[in-house]
Amino acid sequence: MNYLLTRIESLICAIWASKYEECRSSALEVAMFRRYFASVLLAVISNLAIADDVFNISATVGSLTNSAGLTTASDTFDSLTQSELNALIPTYTGTEIASVDIDFRGLALTVAYPITGAPDLVLNIPSLGISRTFVGSTREESRRLLRDFFKDGSMLGRIMRELAQVSPVDPMAGNPNSLQARMITGAFERNFRRQVSRIKGERDTRSALRNEPLRFAANQQRDTMTDGVAASARRSSSVDVGATVSAFRQEGLGTASVDVPLGYAFPPDPGRPFSLNADLQVSDTEGAASYGADIGAAYRFDLNERWFLAPSANLGIVASEDLGSLGTVASAALTSAYLLYDGGYSLWMGNAINYSRTLHTSIAGYSFDSKIENVVFVNGLLLSTPLPALGANYSIEYSLTDIRYTGTELYNNYYDEIGVALGRGWNSGGVENNLRVGLSYLTSENSRGFTLTLAYSF
């Protein structure tokens, strides 16, 4: 573990200080990174140490009952076959009365063969008031009719909507790792935190250029050239790249995910940068994989030196064969950022209102719309203060964010997050560079977890 931490420290330091030996000579910086990454690794390990099963079944044949935990949705439906039931209850031969209680990642349903020797298969989903009987020529054919039933668009939409409310690990909505939640937090990250960092970098560059020793000895022509360089830096395009590692736990289920956010910003007019973004994600929930992606655009309006607005729109998709989920989400947001104080430190207030709606989805015979619709309010504070002990270009940020969902009832209807980030900004050839490493802790009604973020813009 110590060796791994040392190698991570070396890599980050090499990027951070651009001179490896210089970084290694700073005992304070090395010690800080050691504590930082050690705490992250220990938090992630403890957060995922105890694993439950995403799907659970309990089969009963006569007086015998047996239970099993499963990893994927297909395993759950396969448990209704004669061979799988026989594996759970050896006395089952395919003709006895049998019932299977299923916990489908939080949604309770019961499937039963209620008549001895008959193929009739009965499905009950109490929370939705659904009760259906499927009669094929054999029990296996009845099971196939059950599968086809889930291709009914209105019925599948109701089930997907219910899962967003009762499932702790629904890929679509209701938990911090869901597509909807990631799109909401991602928009606030891009339109508030990163824009604030970009503005701070622009101001620091102009300030540094104006305070150079040669600046005071220069003539008015030099003044004009310097201001031109600063203005050019302000108008230049920028690229955002990064990586985010998250670990969340809810009701005994752990989800680990890796996000790769990408962004490109270019200002058509000074102070009004237009930006494009994309985000790719892969998640693992107790062995069940899911994949997501979203794209979007935003446009920042600088109303004055202390206040800007940023309208944005995003479209995302998530798919998980293991968890039995697929869907698309569209969202629009208006983010406001206001500089409350700008002295030895800066204090920003961010507010956003988001509208999020699932869209109609069709694939491989399945066509549905879960009709999940929410208006989401995000409010946050960001305190940034310089760290002269590490260098003139270093700063530390403290953030506090509150997210509230209205509209469709979800598994989690609010999130609170507290974070700290270490940043370094510098100018190279008139191009602003900013590197930030952050750690945040999230808590909500039913979820908690950590997120480690590495973000670089140039």
KOLLUM-649015 format. One line per 3 residues: number of its first residue (from 1); for each residue x, y, z of C-alpha. Coordinates in nm, 4 decimals. Layout:
N
NUM) X Y Z; ...
//
This chain:
458
1) 0.0000 0.0000 0.0000; 0.2769 0.2481 0.0929; 0.4593 0.1725 -0.2320
4) 0.1407 0.2326 -0.4316; 0.0770 0.5615 -0.2533; 0.4351 0.6713 -0.3157
7) 0.4032 0.6042 -0.6901; 0.0730 0.7927 -0.7062; 0.2306 1.0827 -0.5193
10) 0.5219 1.0899 -0.7620; 0.2968 1.0937 -1.0673; 0.0681 1.3673 -0.9360
13) 0.3607 1.5731 -0.8150; 0.5354 1.5444 -1.1508; 0.2269 1.6802 -1.3251
16) 0.1625 1.9364 -1.0553; 0.5019 2.0993 -1.0227; 0.6434 2.0176 -1.3692
19) 0.9776 1.9451 -1.1971; 0.9915 1.6084 -1.0332; 1.2854 1.6794 -0.8009
22) 1.1340 2.0073 -0.6894; 0.8149 1.8296 -0.5915; 0.9938 1.5490 -0.4126
25) 1.1856 1.8006 -0.2048; 0.8682 1.9412 -0.0555; 0.8035 1.7294 0.2544
28) 0.4808 1.9155 0.3227; 0.3379 1.8398 -0.0198; 0.4358 1.4721 -0.0119
31) 0.2877 1.4262 0.3346; -0.0312 1.5984 0.2288; -0.0754 1.3784 -0.0779
34) -0.0022 1.0657 0.1271; -0.2765 1.1477 0.3750; -0.5085 1.2548 0.0946
37) -0.4868 0.9401 -0.1152; -0.4651 0.7075 0.1837; -0.7923 0.8459 0.3158
40) -0.9543 0.8058 -0.0259; -0.8417 0.4447 -0.0658; -0.9481 0.3495 0.2841
43) -1.2856 0.5186 0.2354; -1.3502 0.3401 -0.0930; -1.2420 0.0017 0.0465
46) -1.4595 0.0363 0.3577; -1.7490 0.1633 0.1488; -1.7485 -0.1456 -0.0730
49) -1.6293 -0.4081 0.1728; -1.9670 -0.5604 0.2567; -2.1558 -0.6815 -0.0494
52) -2.5190 -0.7828 -0.0819; -2.6948 -0.9210 -0.3878; -2.8755 -0.6976 -0.6366
55) -3.1427 -0.9604 -0.7078; -3.2821 -1.2075 -0.4557; -3.5259 -1.4971 -0.4917
58) -3.7020 -1.7259 -0.2479; -3.8606 -2.0392 -0.3952; -4.1241 -2.2507 -0.2223
61) -4.2423 -2.5967 -0.3258; -4.4736 -2.7601 -0.0754; -4.3161 -2.7236 0.2672
64) -3.9668 -2.6604 0.1325; -3.8233 -2.3115 0.0839; -3.4819 -2.2037 -0.0382
67) -3.3268 -1.8670 -0.1222; -3.0521 -1.7394 -0.3502; -2.8847 -1.4145 -0.4435
70) -2.8320 -1.3326 -0.8100; -2.6270 -1.0793 -1.0054; -2.8202 -1.0132 -1.3258
73) -3.1797 -0.9655 -1.4413; -3.1567 -1.2584 -1.6823; -3.0499 -1.4864 -1.3956
76) -3.3674 -1.3828 -1.2151; -3.5985 -1.4893 -1.4970; -3.3962 -1.8041 -1.5596
79) -3.4712 -1.9037 -1.1997; -3.8252 -1.9873 -1.3158; -3.7053 -2.2695 -1.5415
82) -3.7450 -2.6287 -1.4277; -3.3696 -2.6870 -1.3994; -3.3090 -2.3769 -1.1856
85) -3.6069 -2.4460 -0.9604; -3.4882 -2.8022 -0.9224; -3.1454 -2.6740 -0.8214
88) -3.3099 -2.4727 -0.5427; -3.5701 -2.7326 -0.4461; -3.4499 -3.0829 -0.5462
91) -3.8007 -3.2309 -0.5065; -3.9408 -3.0080 -0.7830; -4.0023 -3.2107 -1.1001
94) -4.1928 -2.9553 -1.3087; -4.5499 -3.0417 -1.2093; -4.5782 -2.9343 -0.8441
97) -4.7347 -2.6134 -0.7129; -4.4484 -2.3649 -0.6821; -4.3996 -1.9964 -0.6082
100) -4.1013 -1.7660 -0.6336; -4.0777 -1.4369 -0.4426; -3.8433 -1.2025 -0.6281
103) -3.6654 -0.8919 -0.5046; -3.5905 -0.7286 -0.8400; -3.3353 -0.4717 -0.7152
106) -3.5920 -0.3305 -0.4744; -3.9175 -0.4101 -0.6531; -4.1115 -0.6982 -0.4899
109) -4.2963 -0.9364 -0.7199; -4.4238 -1.2941 -0.7026; -4.4405 -1.5554 -0.9786
112) -4.6279 -1.8798 -0.9130; -4.7472 -2.2019 -1.0694; -5.0624 -2.2335 -0.8562
115) -5.2114 -2.5547 -1.0023; -5.0573 -2.9001 -0.9851; -4.9641 -3.0267 -1.3311
118) -5.1021 -2.7150 -1.5044; -4.8987 -2.4657 -1.7096; -5.0707 -2.1568 -1.5633
121) -4.8202 -1.8930 -1.4493; -4.9373 -1.6012 -1.2309; -4.7491 -1.2721 -1.1904
124) -4.8223 -1.0313 -0.9040; -4.6607 -0.6908 -0.8479; -4.8444 -0.5590 -0.5382
127) -4.7034 -0.2047 -0.5404; -4.8365 -0.1488 -0.8940; -5.1582 -0.3467 -0.8551
130) -5.0542 -0.5782 -1.1390; -5.1861 -0.9340 -1.1524; -5.1634 -1.1371 -1.4741
133) -5.2039 -1.5036 -1.5651; -5.0137 -1.6574 -1.8569; -5.1266 -1.9889 -2.0032
136) -4.9106 -2.1664 -2.2582; -4.9105 -2.5273 -2.3653; -4.6288 -2.5928 -2.1159
139) -4.4825 -2.4127 -1.8163; -4.1821 -2.3156 -2.0273; -4.4096 -2.1560 -2.2870
142) -4.5933 -1.9709 -2.0111; -4.2582 -1.8353 -1.8939; -4.1889 -1.7071 -2.2479
145) -4.5295 -1.5360 -2.2470; -4.4255 -1.3672 -1.9227; -4.1123 -1.2332 -2.0904
148) -4.3184 -1.1015 -2.3828; -4.5517 -0.9288 -2.1373; -4.2690 -0.6966 -2.0358
151) -4.2525 -0.5686 -2.3941; -4.5858 -0.3939 -2.3328; -4.4862 -0.0278 -2.3466
154) -4.7275 0.1149 -2.0889; -4.6670 -0.1687 -1.8436; -4.2880 -0.1578 -1.8795
157) -4.2936 0.2202 -1.8398; -4.4828 0.1848 -1.5110; -4.2331 -0.0731 -1.3861
160) -3.9334 0.1441 -1.4803; -4.0913 0.4425 -1.3070; -4.1534 0.2355 -0.9937
163) -3.7931 0.1108 -0.9955; -3.6676 0.4705 -0.9864; -3.8611 0.5111 -0.6632
166) -3.7862 0.1822 -0.4858; -3.4542 0.0607 -0.6288; -3.1324 0.1738 -0.4570
169) -2.9305 0.1057 -0.7737; -3.1549 0.2031 -1.0640; -2.9330 0.3163 -1.3552
172) -3.1917 0.5703 -1.4735; -3.2777 0.7825 -1.1677; -3.3073 0.7960 -0.7911
175) -2.9500 0.7473 -0.6693; -2.6234 0.9435 -0.7016; -2.4836 0.7074 -0.9638
178) -2.7923 0.7208 -1.1892; -2.7913 0.8925 -1.5270; -3.0298 1.1659 -1.4161
181) -2.8294 1.2497 -1.1018; -2.4990 1.2536 -1.2909; -2.6407 1.4901 -1.5532
184) -2.7647 1.7292 -1.2817; -2.4395 1.7314 -1.0836; -2.2319 1.7382 -1.4029
187) -2.4092 2.0502 -1.5285; -2.3478 2.2274 -1.1963; -1.9831 2.1192 -1.1949
190) -1.9254 2.2547 -1.5462; -2.1383 2.5689 -1.5296; -2.0467 2.6765 -1.1784
193) -1.7259 2.5311 -1.0367; -1.5254 2.5118 -1.3593; -1.6458 2.8482 -1.4854
196) -1.5494 3.0063 -1.1527; -1.2038 2.8474 -1.1794; -1.1718 2.9735 -1.5367
199) -1.2699 3.3286 -1.4390; -1.0307 3.3181 -1.1440; -0.7509 3.2085 -1.3773
202) -0.8251 3.4898 -1.6207; -0.8169 3.7460 -1.3410; -0.4975 3.6044 -1.1923
205) -0.3301 3.6213 -1.5335; -0.4252 3.9836 -1.5851; -0.3104 4.0669 -1.2330
208) 0.0242 3.8879 -1.2799; 0.0867 4.0577 -1.6113; 0.0149 4.4000 -1.4653
211) 0.2429 4.3398 -1.1660; 0.5562 4.2223 -1.3480; 0.8647 4.4286 -1.2502
214) 0.9257 4.5191 -1.6134; 0.5695 4.6365 -1.6384; 0.6380 4.9415 -1.4255
217) 0.9297 5.0465 -1.6439; 0.7409 5.0001 -1.9696; 0.5813 5.2765 -2.1715
220) 0.2192 5.3142 -2.2692; 0.2712 5.0955 -2.5743; 0.3818 4.8101 -2.3492
223) 0.0675 4.8682 -2.1369; -0.1464 4.8228 -2.4424; 0.0409 4.5080 -2.5485
226) 0.0098 4.3545 -2.2009; -0.3624 4.4184 -2.1852; -0.3849 4.2687 -2.5318
229) -0.2162 3.9494 -2.4146; -0.4578 3.9237 -2.1218; -0.7559 3.9847 -2.3470
232) -0.6240 3.7258 -2.5891; -0.5962 3.4721 -2.3056; -0.9538 3.5549 -2.2082
235) -1.0803 3.4942 -2.5600; -0.8807 3.1782 -2.6280; -1.0533 2.8440 -2.6466
238) -1.0012 2.5854 -2.3746; -1.0169 2.2082 -2.3399; -1.1339 2.0215 -2.0297
241) -1.0340 1.6634 -1.9565; -1.0514 1.4642 -1.6389; -1.1483 1.1521 -1.4517
244) -1.3880 1.0924 -1.1659; -1.3942 0.7849 -0.9433; -1.6985 0.7347 -0.7214
247) -1.8031 0.4816 -0.4603; -2.1570 0.4874 -0.3187; -2.3493 0.2587 -0.0884
250) -2.7227 0.2263 -0.0299; -2.9112 -0.0512 0.1508; -2.6045 -0.2743 0.1565
253) -2.5389 -0.2405 -0.2177; -2.2158 -0.0811 -0.3345; -2.1612 0.0881 -0.6694
256) -1.8202 0.1901 -0.8025; -1.7957 0.4000 -1.1173; -1.5447 0.5785 -1.3369
259) -1.6411 0.8892 -1.5361; -1.4401 1.0562 -1.8111; -1.5675 1.4114 -1.8666
262) -1.4569 1.6036 -2.1760; -1.5228 1.9647 -2.2692; -1.4356 2.2311 -2.5221
265) -1.5087 2.6016 -2.4775; -1.4658 2.8869 -2.7215; -1.5967 3.2424 -2.6843
268) -1.7831 3.3927 -2.9831; -1.7709 3.7198 -2.7873; -1.5491 3.8273 -2.4958
271) -1.7017 3.7120 -2.1687; -1.9543 3.4846 -2.3367; -1.7885 3.1462 -2.3924
274) -1.9857 2.8717 -2.5620; -1.8947 2.5204 -2.4482; -1.9558 2.1639 -2.5615
277) -1.9275 1.8682 -2.3284; -1.9398 1.4897 -2.3267; -1.9248 1.2393 -2.0452
280) -1.8595 0.8651 -2.0542; -1.9222 0.6355 -1.7590; -1.8899 0.2712 -1.6629
283) -2.0246 0.1374 -1.3332; -2.0156 -0.1855 -1.1383; -2.2889 -0.2705 -0.8888
286) -2.1968 -0.5907 -0.7052; -2.0809 -0.7442 -1.0347; -2.3559 -0.5970 -1.2559
289) -2.2192 -0.3583 -1.5185; -2.3858 -0.0502 -1.6646; -2.2721 0.2037 -1.9228
292) -2.3744 0.5632 -1.9755; -2.2959 0.8674 -2.1857; -2.4276 1.2186 -2.2267
295) -2.3547 1.5212 -2.4444; -2.4496 1.8837 -2.4049; -2.3828 2.2513 -2.4601
298) -2.3768 2.5671 -2.2476; -2.3396 2.9412 -2.3031; -2.2072 3.1742 -2.0335
301) -2.3336 3.5319 -1.9992; -2.1160 3.7652 -1.7933; -2.3704 4.0151 -1.6608
304) -2.1015 4.2103 -1.4773; -1.7694 4.1511 -1.3025; -1.9343 3.9587 -1.0182
307) -2.2275 3.7748 -1.1755; -2.2797 3.5387 -1.4671; -2.5545 3.3107 -1.5974
310) -2.5107 2.9863 -1.7891; -2.8043 2.8165 -1.9678; -2.7309 2.4583 -2.0763
313) -2.8920 2.1488 -2.2260; -2.7911 1.7823 -2.2156; -2.9011 1.4490 -2.3591
316) -2.7949 1.1194 -2.2015; -2.8382 0.7452 -2.2392; -2.7757 0.4548 -2.0031
319) -2.7839 0.0822 -2.0691; -2.7382 -0.2189 -1.8448; -2.8267 -0.5676 -1.9574
322) -2.7197 -0.6980 -1.6174; -2.9550 -0.4670 -1.4266; -3.2315 -0.4890 -1.6865
325) -3.2432 -0.1187 -1.7668; -3.2235 0.1095 -2.0677; -3.3302 0.4677 -2.1171
328) -3.2626 0.8224 -2.2276; -3.2884 1.1466 -2.0334; -3.3043 1.5070 -2.1546
331) -3.2322 1.7991 -1.9248; -3.2098 2.1776 -1.9385; -3.0613 2.4023 -1.6723
334) -3.0037 2.7658 -1.5883; -2.7082 2.8232 -1.3573; -2.6287 3.1468 -1.1763
337) -2.2973 3.2314 -1.0100; -2.2379 3.5394 -0.7968; -1.9143 3.6562 -0.6333
340) -2.0066 3.7401 -0.2729; -1.6588 3.8379 -0.1588; -1.3257 3.8934 -0.3299
343) -1.0402 3.9835 -0.0957; -0.7692 3.7558 0.0425; -1.0078 3.4770 -0.0534
346) -1.3085 3.4549 -0.2833; -1.6562 3.3305 -0.1952; -1.8988 3.2360 -0.4728
349) -2.2642 3.1421 -0.4516; -2.4058 2.9104 -0.7164; -2.7728 2.8403 -0.7869
352) -2.9298 2.6310 -1.0594; -3.2734 2.5186 -1.1670; -3.2946 2.2056 -1.3800
355) -3.5727 2.0384 -1.5741; -3.5200 1.6662 -1.6365; -3.7410 1.4270 -1.8341
358) -3.7014 1.0686 -1.9541; -3.7685 1.0118 -2.3238; -3.9448 0.7371 -2.5162
361) -3.7047 0.4488 -2.5787; -3.7317 0.1609 -2.8267; -3.4925 -0.1293 -2.8793
364) -3.5147 -0.5011 -2.9652; -3.8919 -0.5171 -2.9368; -3.9093 -0.3154 -2.6149
367) -4.0744 0.0271 -2.6390; -4.1582 0.2384 -2.3339; -4.1476 0.5742 -2.1592
370) -4.1065 0.5738 -1.7823; -4.2296 0.9373 -1.7683; -3.9904 1.0384 -1.4932
373) -4.0118 1.4171 -1.4768; -3.8394 1.6379 -1.2206; -3.7582 1.9990 -1.1493
376) -3.4331 2.0047 -0.9537; -3.2894 2.2903 -0.7480; -2.9148 2.3065 -0.6809
379) -2.7592 2.5548 -0.4383; -2.3951 2.5760 -0.3436; -2.1122 2.7795 -0.1967
382) -1.7510 2.7736 -0.3130; -1.4741 2.9225 -0.0988; -1.1328 2.9571 -0.2631
385) -0.8214 3.0708 -0.0793; -0.4562 3.0827 -0.1884; -0.1936 2.8464 -0.0499
388) 0.1295 3.0502 -0.0509; 0.3098 2.7739 0.1402; 0.2961 2.5615 -0.1751
391) 0.3504 2.8411 -0.4241; 0.1940 3.1506 -0.5732; -0.0272 2.9538 -0.8103
394) -0.1779 2.7112 -0.5586; -0.5187 2.7386 -0.3994; -0.7568 2.5295 -0.1950
397) -1.1323 2.5185 -0.2475; -1.4075 2.4239 -0.0049; -1.7526 2.3529 -0.1411
400) -2.0975 2.2813 -0.0025; -2.3829 2.1737 -0.2305; -2.7498 2.0969 -0.1685
403) -2.9668 1.9297 -0.4367; -3.3464 1.8992 -0.4094; -3.5760 1.7055 -0.6434
406) -3.9427 1.7842 -0.6997; -4.1869 1.6058 -0.9282; -4.1682 1.2280 -0.9720
409) -4.0996 1.0547 -0.6413; -3.7508 0.8997 -0.6386; -3.5503 0.6677 -0.4160
412) -3.3508 0.9732 -0.3061; -3.5127 1.3156 -0.3272; -3.2205 1.5208 -0.1991
415) -2.8422 1.5123 -0.1747; -2.5957 1.7089 0.0376; -2.2303 1.7141 -0.0593
418) -1.9232 1.8660 0.1023; -1.5909 1.8801 -0.0778; -1.2349 2.0029 -0.0742
421) -1.0067 2.0494 -0.3733; -0.6450 2.1464 -0.4262; -0.5788 2.3498 -0.7397
424) -0.2914 2.4936 -0.9352; -0.3227 2.7466 -1.2137; -0.0595 2.8879 -1.4444
427) -0.0215 3.0668 -1.7741; 0.1877 2.9197 -2.0529; 0.2270 3.1118 -2.3754
430) -0.0933 3.3047 -2.3162; -0.2884 2.9832 -2.2451; -0.4542 2.9335 -1.9080
433) -0.3828 2.5979 -1.7439; -0.5670 2.4708 -1.4387; -0.5224 2.1423 -1.2536
436) -0.7514 2.0421 -0.9685; -0.7745 1.7325 -0.7466; -1.0808 1.7119 -0.5284
439) -1.2476 1.4811 -0.2787; -1.6133 1.5067 -0.1785; -1.8480 1.3230 0.0558
442) -2.2168 1.2833 -0.0318; -2.5055 1.1927 0.1932; -2.8797 1.1680 0.1336
445) -3.1927 0.9886 0.2522; -3.0586 0.6456 0.1657; -2.7177 0.6876 0.0000
448) -2.3700 0.7902 0.1019; -2.0316 0.7801 -0.0621; -1.7167 0.9493 -0.1875
451) -1.6057 1.1000 -0.5157; -1.2464 1.1638 -0.6197; -1.2031 1.4095 -0.9068
454) -0.9073 1.4961 -1.1268; -0.9745 1.7863 -1.3651; -0.7384 1.9605 -1.6056
457) -0.8146 2.2472 -1.8412; -0.5882 2.4192 -2.0908
//
